[in-house]
Structure formats: C-alpha cells, structure tokens
C-alpha cells in the first residue's frame, strides 16, 4: 500500500470522524474495515489506538447499514463553519 503523507493523514482523520463510515474510506482509498484497523494500529501510538478502537467499536454511524435514517452525510453541519 503506497500512500502519500496527505492520504495517510486523511485516512486517519476519516477514521476518527464519528459520522464517516468505513465504507467511505473503502470507496476513496480501497481499504476495508479490517485494513483500516491494521493501518490505524501501525500509524497511531498504542494509547491513541486503544482510544480510537474504544470509540469506534459499536458506533452505528461508522457503518452505513447501521446508521439511523436521519444521518445521511459524513459530517456534522456545524463542523465546517464559514468565517
């Protein structure tokens, strides 16, 4: 897997975002959920990885099929505020 530094950074950012499903990462970068977990394990410090795993485990918004009907986008409307 040859990823540029900006691509790695974007994958980490998407993986941390609550509303970005693993399927979106797969569509953009070709990494399935198991590969994202492995990638995160290699990229993050051990404590950060444990916090991330704890955060995403069982989170319904990280999987499109488990999402509530009202969650249709990958980010919160207040996340990107115009200045």
Residue pairs with C-beta under 8 A, 6 or more apart in sequence:
1 31
1 35
1 39
3 11
3 29
7 29
8 43
10 28
11 25
11 29
11 31
11 36
11 39
12 40
12 43
12 44
14 20
14 24
14 25
14 28
15 25
15 36
15 39
15 40
15 52
15 56
16 52
16 55
17 74
17 75
18 55
18 59
18 61
18 62
19 61
19 71
19 73
19 74
19 75
19 76
20 62
20 74
20 75
21 61
21 62
21 63
21 64
21 67
21 74
22 32
22 33
22 36
22 62
22 63
23 63
23 64
24 74
25 31
25 36
26 32
26 33
31 39
37 53
40 49
40 52
40 53
41 49
44 52
56 62
60 66
60 67
60 68
61 67
61 68
61 71
